[in-house]
Amino acid sequence: MIGSAHVRTVANLAAASMLALLLGACGGGMSLPSFSSSPPPEAEPGTGPEMPASIRADEVVGRWGLASFQNPADRARTEAAARAQCKNPYVITAGSSGGVIMHLADQATPQELRLKGSPSGKNYIGPPGPTPGEQDREIVSFDGRVLITRFIDKDAATRYGNMVYVRCAPRA
């Protein structure tokens, strides 16, 4: 014979399951918890109209040595490696509508991207749209000679790391 404790346990599980289904239906969908080991980076909420960046497109146009790093302790070494790439520079040109011609993550063909600002004062490079967008890269630092960016998309950020652009000396 089945004991009353077992009946009560089964009834409680059934009630909890029904409650979860009802709540899931009311919420428009069920959200599963994330089991990642690190919390996702805080993204700023998308803004309505694009804000101008504090960095102008003409400041980014030029010939750049390019390298990347994952570990911040490797930054100095990576800047030296980027400088060595000036014999085969990454060229950023001016776009026809005020942006810059660069590659998006995993795209073989460069396209015109915009320099975009945000209410927090951060600057981004990316296609038109909300800031920061999934295809944007955040400008981590820029001093006129060294530009460091990081992709907003977590997968691209993991694969490419912090992109270091070192301005190549002008040709004599």
Salt bridges, closest charged atoms under 4 A:
GLU50 OE1 - ARG114 NE 2.92
ASP58 OD1 - ARG56 NE 2.98
ASP74 OD2 - ARG77 NH2 3.49
GLU79 OE2 - ARG75 NE 2.93
ASP106 OD1 - ARG159 NH1 2.74
ASP136 OD2 - LYS116 NZ 2.91
GLU138 OE1 - ARG150 NH2 3.60
ASP155 OD2 - ARG159 NH2 3.08
